[in-house]
Amino acid sequence: MDFKEIFDNTSDEIKLEFLNAIIKYNQNLQKEFVNYTKQEVSSEESVSPDSFMQKIADIQEQYIAHFESIDLENPDWDNYNPSYSGYIEEWEQYQQASEQEFNQIFEKFKSEIIDMLIQQQIDDFTAMLLGLYEACLNTEIEDDIGSFHDVNEHLTDEHERIMQELTGKIKMSAISSHKANSAIQLFFHYCDEEYSGNPTYPKYFECLLLALADNTDKPNQILSILDASKVERATLPQLVLLLNKNTGNDTEWLQSAQQYYLKDNEVAKQLLDYYFENDKERFIKISNELFDKDKRYWSEFLQDKVSLELDKTLYIKVFYQLTTYENKIEHYHKIKDYLSPTEFNRLIEEIKWNMVFVAQILEVEKKFEEIKQIVEQNPDSWDINELIEPILNVYPEFCFSLIEQKSVNEIENGRGREVYSTIASWLKQAQKIQGFENKTRELINQLYNHKPNLPALKDEFRKAKLV
């Protein structure tokens, strides 16, 4: 049973015992409980639309001033901390220093807004998120040195990151239902006043609306608020589905999912999950439709659902795509017996840029001559160890000669631990070649006793346990 089913079937006595056990020594939960009960019994009216809009304007003005106080040409070098050691390009130092200053502003904002969440000030919480977003959009910062591709884009990316964190905290908080309803109503009023006819703005905040709506005990009221606004249902399909689900209206939920699944991948996932449990034929039909629309995205989602028994064609399509995209041999194993020679050759052509993966597939098919050809054509590849591995004991003389030649040439023409470590890795491969144990030992001794003496090489050989 899932949580909801267990919770619904648990007595009030046990629920109260659990609440008492977890809240008794947790001060944060105690504070949330006190604020929650205050809001539930309070007759205080919600924030007015005008006050809400003024709060957004004030926050926007405040954070534009914060953002524009940062001088990209003269960042705060005294508090700059490089993100990694070693050489850093000058332009990157400027960018990192500026990013750190921006980050301090966002972190301060996050600290303030979390306190509002604890205090059940959900209207102000929402207004602050909207005001900060407006500031990110409307800040004007000179970037003559080109620290950023687009300063406003960087700021809005940071805003989205912060908003995702905060919506996660909403989901873990006990928010008063009427406060959640009030914040949602104020949000739609603001959209009507400032962004009428613009679906992009409310869509951006859908994750926030979802988190708030999941705390309301009046989902039908939220649907009515949405319908009374100028924002169309199609703009917020995930919200519509959640509200339909929470009303218990399965018919409305299914109709909405069928209406919006081609417009929203999250809606499509929910619909596929529903059909997978209730209507396999519809599941196959819609899966094929979505797969043809975006092969990469839907192959990842469908891999845990498709099977040969369910639909062989869809199964092959999904794991063929995963094979070419993720380059994992386990995906290839699932389809290898169902590919025609033409399809096999097409697969190899699509992944030819990844020679190691091609060699792995050819090894499965025991096409060792073709692996040898790859090695012959790419003797200086950085991946030579992986390429040669499958044929070490199929073409032992060829492999040993190649390793010997590469090792001798490298030690004569290169110096440094990286070179010596690479030679050691080749010799480790040579030790695996059956029938060439003596020749491999002779080669190792020859290189180990190289004249002039190479202490670093000897150390790398010892580390590799060659001697």
C-alpha positions as CSV (number, residue, x, y, z in Angstrom):
1,M,0.0,0.0,0.0
2,D,1.2,3.6,-0.7
3,F,1.3,6.3,2.0
4,K,-2.1,7.8,1.2
5,E,-3.9,4.5,1.5
6,I,-2.1,3.7,4.8
7,F,-2.7,7.1,6.2
8,D,-6.4,7.1,5.3
9,N,-6.8,3.7,7.0
10,T,-5.0,4.7,10.2
11,S,-6.9,5.7,13.2
12,D,-6.9,9.2,14.6
13,E,-5.4,7.9,17.8
14,I,-2.3,6.5,16.1
15,K,-1.9,9.7,14.0
16,L,-2.0,11.8,17.2
17,E,0.6,9.5,18.8
18,F,2.9,9.9,15.8
19,L,2.5,13.7,15.8
20,N,3.3,13.8,19.5
21,A,6.4,11.6,19.0
22,I,7.9,13.6,16.2
23,I,7.0,17.1,17.4
24,K,7.9,16.8,21.0
25,Y,11.6,17.6,20.6
26,N,11.6,19.3,17.3
27,Q,11.5,23.1,17.7
28,N,11.2,23.8,14.0
29,L,8.1,21.6,13.7
30,Q,6.7,23.1,16.9
31,K,7.1,26.6,15.3
32,E,5.4,25.4,12.1
33,F,2.6,23.9,14.0
34,V,1.9,27.1,16.0
35,N,1.9,29.2,12.9
36,Y,-0.3,26.8,11.1
37,T,-2.9,26.7,13.9
38,K,-2.9,30.5,14.1
39,Q,-3.6,30.8,10.4
40,E,-6.3,28.2,10.5
41,V,-8.3,30.0,13.2
42,S,-7.4,33.5,12.2
43,S,-10.1,35.7,10.8
44,E,-7.6,38.1,9.4
45,E,-8.3,38.9,5.8
46,S,-5.8,38.1,3.1
47,V,-3.5,40.6,1.6
48,S,-5.3,42.9,-0.9
49,P,-4.4,42.7,-4.6
50,D,-3.0,46.2,-4.5
51,S,-0.8,45.4,-1.5
52,F,0.4,42.3,-3.2
53,M,1.3,44.2,-6.4
54,Q,3.1,46.9,-4.4
55,K,5.1,44.2,-2.6
56,I,6.2,42.8,-5.9
57,A,7.2,46.3,-7.1
58,D,9.1,47.0,-3.9
59,I,11.0,43.7,-4.1
60,Q,11.8,44.3,-7.7
61,E,13.2,47.8,-7.0
62,Q,15.2,46.5,-4.0
63,Y,16.9,43.7,-5.9
64,I,17.5,45.7,-9.0
65,A,19.5,48.0,-6.8
66,H,21.4,45.0,-5.3
67,F,22.2,43.5,-8.7
68,E,23.2,46.9,-10.3
69,S,25.5,47.6,-7.4
70,I,27.8,44.9,-8.8
71,D,30.5,46.2,-11.1
72,L,31.5,43.5,-13.5
73,E,34.6,45.3,-14.5
74,N,35.7,45.7,-10.8
75,P,34.3,42.7,-8.9
76,D,35.0,42.1,-5.2
77,W,38.4,40.6,-5.5
78,D,39.0,40.6,-1.7
79,N,36.3,38.0,-1.2
80,Y,36.8,36.1,-4.5
81,N,37.4,32.3,-4.1
82,P,38.5,30.4,-7.2
83,S,36.2,27.5,-7.9
84,Y,39.2,25.3,-8.6
85,S,43.0,25.3,-8.2
86,G,45.4,25.8,-11.0
87,Y,45.5,28.3,-13.9
88,I,42.3,30.2,-14.6
89,E,41.9,32.4,-17.6
90,E,41.4,36.1,-16.7
91,W,37.9,36.3,-18.2
92,E,36.9,33.3,-16.2
93,Q,38.2,34.9,-13.0
94,Y,36.0,38.0,-13.7
95,Q,33.0,35.8,-14.4
96,Q,33.5,33.7,-11.2
97,A,34.0,36.7,-9.0
98,S,30.8,38.3,-10.3
99,E,28.9,35.1,-10.0
100,Q,29.9,34.8,-6.4
101,E,28.6,38.3,-5.7
102,F,25.3,37.5,-7.4
103,N,25.1,34.3,-5.4
104,Q,25.4,36.1,-2.1
105,I,22.4,38.2,-3.0
106,F,20.3,35.1,-3.9
107,E,21.4,33.3,-0.8
108,K,20.4,36.3,1.4
109,F,17.0,36.3,-0.4
110,K,16.5,32.6,0.2
111,S,17.2,33.0,3.9
112,E,14.6,35.8,4.2
113,I,11.9,34.0,2.2
114,I,12.3,30.7,4.1
115,D,11.5,32.6,7.3
116,M,8.3,33.8,5.6
117,L,7.4,30.2,4.8
118,I,7.9,29.2,8.4
119,Q,5.8,32.2,9.6
120,Q,3.0,31.1,7.1
121,Q,3.3,34.5,5.3
122,I,2.5,32.7,2.0
123,D,1.2,35.8,0.2
124,D,4.5,37.7,0.9
125,F,6.5,34.6,0.1
126,T,4.8,34.5,-3.4
127,A,5.2,38.2,-3.9
128,M,8.9,38.0,-3.1
129,L,9.5,35.3,-5.7
130,L,7.6,37.3,-8.3
131,G,9.4,40.5,-7.4
132,L,12.8,38.8,-7.6
133,Y,12.0,37.4,-11.0
134,E,11.0,40.9,-12.2
135,A,14.3,42.2,-11.0
136,C,16.2,39.4,-12.8
137,L,14.3,40.3,-16.0
138,N,14.7,44.1,-15.8
139,T,18.1,44.7,-14.2
140,E,20.4,46.7,-16.5
141,I,24.1,45.9,-16.0
142,E,26.9,46.9,-18.3
143,D,29.1,44.0,-19.3
144,D,31.6,45.6,-21.6
145,I,34.2,42.9,-20.8
146,G,31.8,40.1,-21.7
147,S,31.9,38.2,-18.4
148,F,28.5,36.7,-19.3
149,H,26.8,35.6,-22.5
150,D,23.7,37.4,-21.1
151,V,23.6,38.8,-17.6
152,N,19.8,38.6,-17.3
153,E,19.8,35.0,-18.5
154,H,22.2,34.2,-15.7
155,L,20.1,35.9,-13.2
156,T,16.9,34.1,-14.3
157,D,18.7,30.8,-14.3
158,E,19.7,31.4,-10.7
159,H,16.1,32.5,-9.9
160,E,14.8,29.2,-11.3
161,R,17.3,27.3,-9.2
162,I,16.2,29.1,-6.0
163,M,12.6,28.6,-6.9
164,Q,13.0,24.9,-7.3
165,E,14.7,24.7,-3.9
166,L,11.9,26.7,-2.3
167,T,9.0,24.7,-3.9
168,G,10.7,21.6,-2.5
169,K,10.5,23.2,1.0
170,I,6.8,24.1,0.4
171,K,6.1,20.4,-0.3
172,M,7.7,19.5,3.1
173,S,5.8,22.2,5.0
174,A,2.4,22.3,6.5
175,I,0.8,25.3,4.8
176,S,-2.6,26.6,5.7
177,S,-5.1,25.8,3.0
178,H,-6.7,29.2,2.9
179,K,-3.2,30.8,2.7
180,A,-2.3,28.7,-0.3
181,N,-5.6,29.6,-1.9
182,S,-5.1,33.3,-1.3
183,A,-1.6,33.2,-2.7
184,I,-2.8,31.5,-5.9
185,Q,-5.6,33.9,-6.3
186,L,-3.3,36.9,-5.9
187,F,-0.9,35.3,-8.5
188,F,-3.6,35.0,-11.1
189,H,-4.8,38.6,-10.5
190,Y,-1.2,39.8,-11.0
191,C,-0.9,37.8,-14.3
192,D,-4.2,39.4,-15.5
193,E,-3.0,42.9,-14.6
194,E,0.6,42.7,-15.8
195,Y,0.8,39.8,-18.3
196,S,-2.6,39.4,-19.8
197,G,-2.4,37.1,-22.9
198,N,1.2,36.1,-22.1
199,P,1.3,32.3,-21.3
200,T,5.0,32.2,-20.7
201,Y,4.9,34.1,-17.4
202,P,2.3,31.8,-15.5
203,K,3.9,28.7,-17.1
204,Y,7.3,29.7,-15.6
205,F,5.7,29.6,-12.1
206,E,3.8,26.4,-12.6
207,C,6.1,24.5,-10.2
208,L,5.2,27.1,-7.5
209,L,1.5,26.8,-8.2
210,L,1.7,23.0,-8.0
211,A,3.4,23.1,-4.6
212,L,0.8,25.6,-3.3
213,A,-2.2,23.8,-4.8
214,D,-1.1,20.5,-3.2
215,N,-1.7,22.1,0.2
216,T,-5.3,23.2,-0.5
217,D,-8.4,21.3,0.6
218,K,-10.5,23.1,-2.0
219,P,-9.1,22.1,-5.4
220,N,-12.4,23.0,-7.1
221,Q,-12.1,26.5,-5.8
222,I,-8.6,26.8,-7.4
223,L,-10.0,25.6,-10.7
224,S,-12.7,28.3,-10.4
225,I,-10.0,30.9,-9.7
226,L,-8.1,29.7,-12.8
227,D,-11.1,29.8,-15.0
228,A,-12.1,33.3,-13.8
229,S,-8.6,34.6,-14.8
230,K,-7.4,35.3,-18.3
231,V,-4.9,32.4,-18.0
232,E,-6.1,29.4,-20.1
233,R,-6.1,25.9,-18.7
234,A,-3.9,24.8,-21.5
235,T,-1.1,27.1,-20.2
236,L,-0.9,25.1,-16.9
237,P,-1.8,21.5,-17.8
238,Q,0.1,20.0,-14.8
239,L,-1.8,22.2,-12.4
240,V,-5.1,21.3,-14.0
241,L,-4.3,17.6,-13.7
242,L,-3.3,17.9,-10.1
243,L,-6.5,19.7,-9.2
244,N,-8.6,17.2,-11.0
245,K,-6.8,14.4,-9.2
246,N,-7.3,16.0,-5.8
247,T,-11.0,16.6,-6.5
248,G,-11.4,12.8,-7.1
249,N,-12.9,13.4,-10.5
250,D,-11.2,10.7,-12.5
251,T,-13.2,11.4,-15.6
252,E,-12.1,15.1,-15.7
253,W,-8.5,14.0,-15.0
254,L,-8.4,11.6,-17.9
255,Q,-10.1,14.1,-20.3
256,S,-7.5,16.8,-19.3
257,A,-4.6,14.4,-19.7
258,Q,-5.8,13.3,-23.1
259,Q,-6.2,17.0,-24.1
260,Y,-2.8,18.2,-23.0
261,Y,-0.4,15.2,-23.3
262,L,1.1,16.4,-26.5
263,K,1.8,19.8,-25.1
264,D,3.5,18.8,-21.8
265,N,5.8,15.9,-21.2
266,E,4.9,15.6,-17.5
267,V,1.3,15.3,-18.4
268,A,2.2,12.7,-21.0
269,K,4.1,10.7,-18.4
270,Q,1.1,10.6,-16.1
271,L,-1.2,9.5,-18.9
272,L,1.2,6.8,-20.0
273,D,1.4,5.5,-16.4
274,Y,-2.4,5.4,-16.3
275,Y,-2.7,3.5,-19.6
276,F,0.1,1.2,-18.6
277,E,-2.0,0.0,-15.7
278,N,-5.4,0.2,-17.3
279,D,-5.2,0.0,-21.1
280,K,-2.1,-1.5,-22.7
281,E,-3.4,-1.0,-26.2
282,R,-3.7,2.8,-25.7
283,F,-0.4,2.8,-23.9
284,I,1.3,1.3,-27.0
285,K,-0.4,3.7,-29.3
286,I,0.5,6.9,-27.4
287,S,4.0,5.6,-26.6
288,N,4.7,5.2,-30.3
289,E,3.3,8.7,-31.0
290,L,5.4,10.3,-28.3
291,F,8.5,8.3,-29.2
292,D,8.4,9.5,-32.9
293,K,8.1,13.0,-31.6
294,D,11.2,12.9,-29.3
295,K,13.1,9.6,-29.5
296,R,15.8,10.5,-27.0
297,Y,13.5,11.7,-24.3
298,W,10.9,9.0,-24.5
299,S,13.3,6.1,-24.8
300,E,14.6,7.0,-21.3
301,F,11.1,7.0,-19.8
302,L,9.8,3.9,-21.6
303,Q,12.8,1.6,-21.0
304,D,11.3,0.3,-17.7
305,K,7.9,-0.3,-19.2
306,V,8.4,-1.8,-22.6
307,S,8.9,-5.5,-23.2
308,L,8.9,-8.0,-26.1
309,E,5.6,-9.4,-24.9
310,L,4.0,-6.0,-24.8
311,D,5.1,-4.8,-28.2
312,K,8.2,-6.1,-30.0
313,T,8.5,-3.2,-32.4
314,L,8.3,-0.6,-29.7
315,Y,10.7,-2.5,-27.5
316,I,13.3,-2.6,-30.3
317,K,12.8,1.0,-31.2
318,V,13.3,2.1,-27.6
319,F,16.5,0.0,-26.9
320,Y,17.9,0.8,-30.3
321,Q,17.7,4.5,-29.4
322,L,19.1,3.9,-26.0
323,T,22.0,2.0,-27.5
324,T,22.9,4.8,-29.8
325,Y,22.4,7.5,-27.2
326,E,23.8,6.0,-24.0
327,N,26.3,3.7,-25.6
328,K,25.7,0.9,-23.0
329,I,26.4,-2.7,-24.1
330,E,23.5,-3.9,-21.9
331,H,21.0,-2.0,-24.1
332,Y,22.5,-3.7,-27.2
333,H,22.1,-7.1,-25.7
334,K,18.4,-6.6,-25.5
335,I,18.1,-6.0,-29.3
336,K,21.0,-7.8,-30.9
337,D,18.9,-10.9,-31.8
338,Y,16.3,-8.8,-33.6
339,L,18.4,-6.6,-35.9
340,S,18.6,-7.3,-39.6
341,P,22.1,-7.0,-41.2
342,T,21.0,-3.7,-42.6
343,E,19.9,-2.4,-39.2
344,F,23.1,-3.6,-37.6
345,N,25.2,-1.8,-40.1
346,R,23.1,1.4,-39.6
347,L,23.6,1.1,-35.8
348,I,27.4,0.8,-36.3
349,E,27.4,3.8,-38.6
350,E,25.5,5.9,-36.0
351,I,27.9,5.1,-33.2
352,K,31.2,5.0,-35.2
353,W,32.4,8.1,-33.4
354,N,32.7,5.9,-30.2
355,M,35.3,3.3,-31.4
356,V,35.4,1.6,-28.0
357,F,31.7,1.0,-28.0
358,V,31.8,-0.2,-31.6
359,A,34.5,-2.7,-30.5
360,Q,32.4,-3.9,-27.6
361,I,29.5,-4.6,-30.0
362,L,31.8,-6.3,-32.5
363,E,33.2,-8.5,-29.6
364,V,29.6,-9.6,-28.8
365,E,29.1,-10.5,-32.4
366,K,32.6,-12.2,-32.5
367,K,33.6,-10.0,-35.4
368,F,37.2,-9.9,-34.3
369,E,38.7,-9.2,-37.7
370,E,36.7,-5.9,-37.8
371,I,38.1,-5.0,-34.4
372,K,41.6,-5.6,-35.7
373,Q,40.9,-3.3,-38.6
374,I,39.9,-0.6,-36.2
375,V,43.1,-1.0,-34.2
376,E,45.2,-1.0,-37.4
377,Q,43.5,2.2,-38.5
378,N,43.9,3.9,-35.1
379,P,47.1,2.7,-33.5
380,D,47.7,6.0,-31.8
381,S,44.2,6.2,-30.2
382,W,44.0,7.2,-26.6
383,D,41.7,4.3,-26.2
384,I,44.0,1.7,-27.6
385,N,43.9,-0.4,-24.4
386,E,40.1,-0.7,-24.7
387,L,40.2,-1.3,-28.4
388,I,42.8,-4.1,-28.2
389,E,41.4,-5.9,-25.2
390,P,38.9,-8.1,-27.1
391,I,41.5,-9.4,-29.5
392,L,44.6,-9.9,-27.3
393,N,44.3,-13.7,-27.5
394,V,42.6,-13.8,-30.9
395,Y,45.6,-12.1,-32.7
396,P,48.3,-12.4,-30.0
397,E,51.3,-11.8,-32.3
398,F,49.7,-8.7,-33.8
399,C,48.8,-7.3,-30.4
400,F,52.2,-7.9,-28.8
401,S,54.0,-6.4,-31.8
402,L,51.8,-3.3,-31.6
403,I,52.4,-2.9,-27.9
404,E,56.1,-3.5,-28.2
405,Q,56.5,-1.0,-31.1
406,K,54.4,1.7,-29.3
407,S,56.3,1.2,-26.0
408,V,59.7,1.4,-27.5
409,N,58.8,4.5,-29.7
410,E,57.2,6.3,-26.8
411,I,60.2,5.8,-24.4
412,E,62.6,7.0,-27.0
413,N,60.6,10.1,-27.9
414,G,58.7,11.1,-24.7
415,R,59.4,11.9,-21.1
416,G,57.4,12.5,-18.0
417,R,55.3,10.4,-15.6
418,E,52.2,10.6,-17.8
419,V,54.2,9.0,-20.6
420,Y,55.6,6.3,-18.3
421,S,52.2,5.6,-16.8
422,T,50.8,5.1,-20.3
423,I,53.6,2.7,-21.2
424,A,52.9,0.7,-18.0
425,S,49.2,0.4,-18.9
426,W,50.2,-1.0,-22.4
427,L,52.5,-3.5,-20.8
428,K,49.7,-4.6,-18.4
429,Q,47.7,-5.5,-21.5
430,A,50.7,-7.4,-22.9
431,Q,50.8,-9.5,-19.7
432,K,47.3,-10.9,-20.7
433,I,48.5,-12.3,-24.0
434,Q,48.8,-16.1,-23.7
435,G,52.0,-17.6,-25.1
436,F,53.8,-14.2,-24.9
437,E,54.6,-14.2,-21.2
438,N,58.4,-14.6,-21.7
439,K,58.5,-11.9,-24.4
440,T,56.5,-9.6,-22.3
441,R,58.9,-10.1,-19.3
442,E,61.9,-9.4,-21.6
443,L,60.2,-6.2,-22.9
444,I,59.5,-5.0,-19.4
445,N,63.1,-5.6,-18.3
446,Q,64.4,-4.0,-21.4
447,L,62.4,-0.8,-20.8
448,Y,62.9,-0.9,-17.0
449,N,66.7,-0.9,-17.5
450,H,66.6,1.8,-20.1
451,K,69.8,3.9,-20.5
452,P,70.0,6.6,-19.5
453,N,68.4,5.6,-16.2
454,L,64.8,6.8,-15.8
455,P,63.8,6.7,-12.1
456,A,60.3,8.0,-12.7
457,L,59.7,5.2,-15.2
458,K,60.9,2.6,-12.8
459,D,58.6,4.1,-10.1
460,E,55.6,3.9,-12.5
461,F,56.5,0.3,-13.3
462,R,56.6,-0.6,-9.7
463,K,53.2,1.1,-9.1
464,A,51.7,-0.9,-11.9
465,K,53.3,-4.1,-10.3
466,L,55.1,-4.9,-13.5
467,V,58.3,-5.5,-11.5
